Each structure stands twice: as structure tokens, then as C-alpha cells.
Amino acid sequence: MRKMASYGFAFAAVFYALFGDRSLLFSADPPMLASIHDNELFYLRLDRVLNGDGFYQLVAQPLAKGADNSRQKAKYEFLLNGYGIADRLPVRWRIRDGILWMLGGGVMTGVLEVKRIPLDELPMFDKNNPKAEDLMWSKYKQHGHEYFGWGLSLATRDLNIMFENKRPMRGKFETDTEWHFAIATKVAFCDSLPTSSASESTFVLYKGKCEVWDSVRMWPKNFDQKKYVQWNMRWYDKPQETFHLGFTEPFTVFSSNHTYFFVTNSCKLYTAGKVGGKWEVVKTWAEDDRPICAVITDAETNRSFAFAQGYNRADGSRAKDVYFELNAKLTPIEFDLSKIKLIKGEEPLPMLRQLTQVLINDKKVKIAKPKVP
């Protein structure tokens, strides 16, 4: 399904380049995610699905002019257990503090797990790297997989309760796969937002109510390679924040100055912040003729920018393409992709590269010149 959407998106991009009509540039897919880090554009793409599991590629694309092409199209392939629905659920991921964060598992597994992988150690996880296991073993011995992830125990406990409460619904579905998909897309939803190099906040949404669980992890400084070692975890015994969001669908959460921004699978934006000590939630962006199609984050400054692309209206007019930073002001800025060169590449690179260039041209992000040896 997702590959078919990608092919359609590619056709629409070519159509627009030739005829200037953007009406075909939209699909039912959730907004694309990308991060800019160390002069490179990172994005995740689903390469293939095998037995319900997803093989994903994290791609690093150089941005600086004259950059060394040795990392051009650098790909790191991961196997993420999709429990039969890998091709129908978006992967929550982001880059912060030089670390790749991914949220795995879900309600249907009874386990939520955060993957935490330093970017310079990505080769240890590359399924195409024949030396991956040797690299991990030589540095971490048997502790490798414990070092790169942790479970979300208390948040998982609440999700398990929700799952059990919905178990009577199981009889309505012919297969476990469809049952799992229904739970993950219509009942309970979650995301993990890193707050430092070793801490994160987990957002659990159920029946419109959102709970925020904070956790901190510490890895032993002088751990014994011969003994079993794992992260020292500190969980609070209750959620730090609770508020009603007013929607029930998968989401990706961003933050800026103690305000949360929830970008939903239906390409809308909700903002949650405290006013006078009480939480206030606002549906900030829900334009049918300009849905949010992508969010690009500058990992160096932790600033995120949402892009909303317009398409033809029933009256023959066309909505303007705009982007805006996810902050308190939320000021839309118009842009014109027809003035930016469309580069070749596998989807979703062409469109993400164009949108990134918009940010570069408007000096929203800074790309340093490549270092000369």
C-alpha cells in the first residue's frame, strides 16, 4: 500500500514539474518526517515487508555544496518487528543529541520499547553490514542490545490495561493481524519524545486523554563486561501531566518552550500548552485544502518546521503552499517549489530535498561548508 502511494507521489511530482499542477501531490499517507544533522538530511523509508516485519532504511543525504560524496545515499537498514502490519503503521523516529531514537512495539505486543542508537554506531545495526555483529560484540560484548534500548514499563502497563479492556472486540475480526491493526490505529496511541541524551517522555493517548510519563536512564560508567548490565531506570509512579487532546488517532509529538505539538496521521496539528496553570488544547491546523505533508527538524537547534501543500479547490482556485515553525507564533510562510530544482532519487528524497532547500534559502537552517582536508 505504501509503495503504491510512493509511486503515485513520484508520478505527481513529475506531472507538476511538467505542467505546474499540484493537485495530484497528495495521498492518504501520514506526514513525512526528516531531520537535518551535521550537514546531512536523514529520512526513513520502508524498503520491503517480509512476513509482516518491516525492513526500513535510514538514508543520509549530504546537503552542503561540494560535499564529499562518500556518504551519498548512505543507507543503514533496520528490521523492525511489524507484527503483521509493518506496512500500515508509521514509525516514530527522530534525531537528537547525535542519537537516533525510534519507538518500537505497541499495544498488540504488550511491550513498548525505545531504540536509542548513537549515529556514529549505526553500522552496528546495519543488516547489510557483514561486520555489524562483530562491531557490537567487540565494544559491548553481551551488553549491546541492552545498551541500545529500554522498555517503557509503566506506560506499557497502562496500555496493557487498555488492550485487555478491548479484548471482547477480538471476535469482530477474522485474523489477529486485523485485530492488532484496529487496536493500533483506532484505540490506543503513543509516541516517545527524547528530552536529553538519556531521558524521554512517553505520550499515551486513550479515549482522547493523554498521559505524559517521564523517565531517565543511566548506563554504568565502568561496567563489567563479564556481568549482565542494563540501564539504571528511574520512573515516576504516576504520569507527570494529563490532559484531553480531543482526537483519537496516531500522532507524532514535538515540543518548543514547554508547548507540545501533535501532528496527526490525518495531517492535522493540535497544540497543547499551559495557560494560567491549566492545560489548553487547540486544533491549530486542519485545512482540508492544505494538509500537513511533512515535518523537518533541525537536530542542531531542535526546531521543527511543518509543510502544508495546497491543491486545487472546487472553485478552480488553488491553496498556497506554506510552512511554519512549530512554536508559539505559528506564522505561515508561503513558498514556491517550482523555483527549486527537483533532484532525482528514490521516494521520498526528491520532495524532502526540495522542502529542505526552502528552509536553507530562507535561512531557517544553516548548512556549513564542507571541511577541506
VENZIKA-V453356 format. One record per residue. N is the residue number from 1. RES is the residue in three letters. PHI is phi in whole degrees, -180 to 180 (* if undefined). OMEGA is omega as a letter, one per 30 degrees, with the letter a starting at -180 (NA if undefined). Layout:
N RES PHI OMEGA
N RES PHI OMEGA
//
This chain:
1 MET * a
2 ARG -70 l
3 LYS -66 l
4 MET -62 l
5 ALA -65 l
6 SER -65 l
7 TYR -62 l
8 GLY -63 l
9 PHE -65 l
10 ALA -64 l
11 PHE -60 a
12 ALA -63 l
13 ALA -63 l
14 VAL -66 l
15 PHE -57 a
16 TYR -65 a
17 ALA -60 a
18 LEU -86 a
19 PHE -119 l
20 GLY 77 a
21 ASP -106 a
22 ARG -98 a
23 SER -66 a
24 LEU -97 a
25 LEU -83 a
26 PHE -121 l
27 SER -140 a
28 ALA -85 a
29 ASP -66 l
30 PRO -65 l
31 PRO -58 l
32 MET -74 l
33 LEU -120 l
34 ALA -152 l
35 SER -134 l
36 ILE -107 a
37 HIS -147 l
38 ASP 52 l
39 ASN 66 l
40 GLU -132 l
41 LEU -99 l
42 PHE -105 l
43 TYR -148 a
44 LEU -112 l
45 ARG -134 l
46 LEU -81 a
47 ASP -86 a
48 ARG -164 l
49 VAL -123 l
50 LEU -133 a
51 ASN 55 l
52 GLY 84 l
53 ASP -95 a
54 GLY -101 l
55 PHE -100 a
56 TYR -106 l
57 GLN -118 l
58 LEU -91 a
59 VAL -108 l
60 ALA -112 a
61 GLN -117 l
62 PRO -62 a
63 LEU -110 a
64 ALA -71 l
65 LYS -66 l
66 GLY 76 a
67 ALA -67 l
68 ASP -63 a
69 ASN -82 a
70 SER -64 l
71 ARG -104 l
72 GLN -59 a
73 LYS 61 l
74 ALA -64 a
75 LYS -129 l
76 TYR -123 a
77 GLU -98 a
78 PHE -123 l
79 LEU -103 l
80 LEU -114 a
81 ASN -63 a
82 GLY -97 l
83 TYR 50 l
84 GLY 87 a
85 ILE -133 a
86 ALA -59 a
87 ASP -84 a
88 ARG -122 l
89 LEU -124 l
90 PRO -72 l
91 VAL -91 l
92 ARG -84 a
93 TRP -152 l
94 ARG -169 l
95 ILE -121 l
96 ARG -151 l
97 ASP 54 l
98 GLY 70 a
99 ILE -128 l
100 LEU -89 l
101 TRP -113 l
102 MET -137 l
103 LEU -104 a
104 GLY -120 a
105 GLY 76 a
106 GLY 162 a
107 VAL -61 a
108 MET -69 a
109 THR -96 a
110 GLY 79 a
111 VAL -137 l
112 LEU -112 a
113 GLU -137 l
114 VAL -98 l
115 LYS -92 a
116 ARG -130 a
117 ILE -126 l
118 PRO -57 a
119 LEU -60 a
120 ASP -74 l
121 GLU -113 l
122 LEU -57 l
123 PRO -57 l
124 MET -68 a
125 PHE -111 a
126 ASP -75 a
127 LYS -65 l
128 ASN -92 a
129 ASN -96 a
130 PRO -65 a
131 LYS -102 a
132 ALA -58 a
133 GLU -64 l
134 ASP -64 l
135 LEU -63 a
136 MET -67 a
137 TRP -65 a
138 SER -67 a
139 LYS -98 a
140 TYR -115 a
141 LYS 54 a
142 GLN -77 a
143 HIS -95 a
144 GLY -56 a
145 HIS -69 l
146 GLU -68 a
147 TYR -71 a
148 PHE -96 l
149 GLY -172 l
150 TRP -155 l
151 GLY -88 l
152 LEU -109 a
153 SER -64 a
154 LEU -71 l
155 ALA -62 l
156 THR -63 l
157 ARG -57 l
158 ASP -65 l
159 LEU -66 l
160 ASN -63 l
161 ILE -62 l
162 MET -62 a
163 PHE -62 a
164 GLU -65 l
165 ASN -63 a
166 LYS -97 a
167 ARG -58 l
168 PRO -58 l
169 MET -72 a
170 ARG -55 a
171 GLY -65 a
172 LYS -81 a
173 PHE -118 a
174 GLU -73 a
175 THR -131 l
176 ASP -63 a
177 THR -60 l
178 GLU -67 l
179 TRP -64 l
180 HIS -61 a
181 PHE -64 l
182 ALA -64 l
183 ILE -63 a
184 ALA -74 a
185 THR -114 a
186 LYS -132 a
187 VAL -117 a
188 ALA -128 a
189 PHE -138 a
190 CYS -155 l
191 ASP -155 l
192 SER -122 a
193 LEU -115 l
194 PRO -66 l
195 THR -115 l
196 SER -162 a
197 SER -71 a
198 ALA -145 l
199 SER -148 a
200 GLU -156 l
201 SER -117 l
202 THR -102 a
203 PHE -107 a
204 VAL -115 a
205 LEU -115 a
206 TYR -147 a
207 LYS 53 l
208 GLY 84 a
209 LYS -95 a
210 CYS -109 l
211 GLU -109 l
212 VAL -115 a
213 TRP -108 l
214 ASP -97 l
215 SER -147 l
216 VAL -130 l
217 ARG -125 l
218 MET -134 l
219 TRP -99 a
220 PRO -54 a
221 LYS -66 a
222 ASN -120 a
223 PHE -79 a
224 ASP -85 a
225 GLN -62 a
226 LYS -87 a
227 LYS -112 l
228 TYR -70 a
229 VAL -131 l
230 GLN -144 a
231 TRP -63 l
232 ASN -80 a
233 MET -108 l
234 ARG -130 l
235 TRP -111 l
236 TYR -81 a
237 ASP -83 l
238 LYS -154 a
239 PRO -64 a
240 GLN -74 l
241 GLU -140 l
242 THR -142 l
243 PHE -156 l
244 HIS -94 a
245 LEU -92 l
246 GLY 88 l
247 PHE -141 l
248 THR -137 l
249 GLU -164 l
250 PRO -59 a
251 PHE -152 l
252 THR -125 a
253 VAL -107 l
254 PHE -128 a
255 SER -142 l
256 SER -160 l
257 ASN 51 l
258 HIS 66 l
259 THR -117 a
260 TYR -104 l
261 PHE -123 a
262 PHE -106 l
263 VAL -96 a
264 THR -92 l
265 ASN -62 l
266 SER -86 l
267 CYS 72 l
268 LYS -110 a
269 LEU -132 l
270 TYR -119 a
271 THR -117 l
272 ALA -127 l
273 GLY -152 a
274 LYS -88 l
275 VAL -127 a
276 GLY 63 l
277 GLY 84 l
278 LYS -116 a
279 TRP -74 l
280 GLU -126 a
281 VAL -113 a
282 VAL -128 l
283 LYS -77 a
284 THR -84 a
285 TRP -143 l
286 ALA -152 a
287 GLU -84 a
288 ASP -64 a
289 ASP -92 l
290 ARG -146 l
291 PRO -72 l
292 ILE -71 a
293 CYS -108 a
294 ALA -161 l
295 VAL -131 a
296 ILE -115 a
297 THR -111 l
298 ASP -85 a
299 ALA -66 a
300 GLU -72 a
301 THR -110 a
302 ASN 62 l
303 ARG -100 a
304 SER -118 a
305 PHE -128 l
306 ALA -99 l
307 PHE -112 l
308 ALA -121 a
309 GLN -99 a
310 GLY -85 l
311 TYR -141 a
312 ASN -65 l
313 ARG -94 a
314 ALA -65 a
315 ASP -84 l
316 GLY 94 l
317 SER -81 a
318 ARG -133 l
319 ALA -68 l
320 LYS -76 l
321 ASP -75 l
322 VAL -140 l
323 TYR -138 l
324 PHE -154 l
325 GLU -76 l
326 LEU -80 l
327 ASN -145 a
328 ALA -64 a
329 LYS -77 l
330 LEU 51 a
331 THR -97 l
332 PRO -67 l
333 ILE -125 a
334 GLU -73 l
335 PHE -145 a
336 ASP -132 a
337 LEU -71 l
338 SER -66 l
339 LYS -93 a
340 ILE -117 a
341 LYS -62 l
342 LEU -92 a
343 ILE -85 l
344 LYS -86 l
345 GLY 156 l
346 GLU -72 l
347 GLU -62 g
348 PRO -100 a
349 LEU -56 a
350 PRO -54 a
351 MET -70 l
352 LEU -62 l
353 ARG -68 l
354 GLN -64 a
355 LEU -64 l
356 THR -64 l
357 GLN -65 l
358 VAL -58 l
359 LEU -66 l
360 ILE -67 a
361 ASN -62 a
362 ASP -87 l
363 LYS 59 l
364 LYS -83 l
365 VAL -130 a
366 LYS -111 l
367 ILE -113 a
368 ALA -76 l
369 LYS -70 a
370 PRO -63 a
371 LYS -71 l
372 VAL -94 a
373 PRO -59 NA
//
